[in-house]
């Protein structure tokens, strides 16, 4: 039972880190263009080959 005294605070701490990372991602506009990458690959002018110099 003493292990719960360690596991509960550790799990709350890790959950807090995850929540902080999610809030940071929201505030830094990481989720603004959810469909842009999906549509870019379907366009005719999409070319993923490296440009030759």
C-alpha positions in Angstrom: 0.0 0.0 0.0 2.9 2.4 0.6 3.6 2.3 -3.2 0.4 4.3 -3.7 2.0 7.1 -1.8 4.6 7.3 -4.7 2.5 6.3 -7.7 -0.3 8.8 -7.2 1.9 11.9 -7.1 4.0 10.6 -9.9 1.0 10.0 -12.1 -0.5 13.4 -11.3 2.9 15.0 -12.1 3.1 13.2 -15.5 -0.5 14.1 -16.2 0.2 17.7 -15.5 3.2 17.7 -17.8 1.0 16.2 -20.6 -1.7 18.9 -19.9 1.0 21.7 -20.0 2.3 20.3 -23.3 -1.2 20.3 -24.8 -1.9 23.8 -23.6 1.5 25.0 -25.0 0.6 23.4 -28.4 -2.8 25.1 -28.4 -1.2 28.5 -27.6 1.5 28.2 -30.2 -1.0 27.5 -33.0 0.1 23.9 -33.7 -3.4 22.9 -34.7 -4.4 25.8 -36.9 -4.2 24.1 -40.3 -5.3 20.5 -39.8 -6.2 19.8 -43.5 -3.4 21.7 -45.2 -0.9 18.8 -45.2 -3.6 16.3 -46.2 -4.6 18.4 -49.3 -1.1 19.4 -50.3 -0.1 15.8 -51.2 -3.2 15.5 -53.4 -2.4 18.6 -55.5 -1.0 18.1 -59.0 2.0 20.4 -58.3 3.2 18.4 -55.3 6.7 17.1 -55.7 8.6 15.5 -52.8 11.8 14.9 -54.8 14.8 17.0 -53.7 15.5 19.9 -56.0 18.6 19.3 -58.1 21.1 22.2 -58.4 
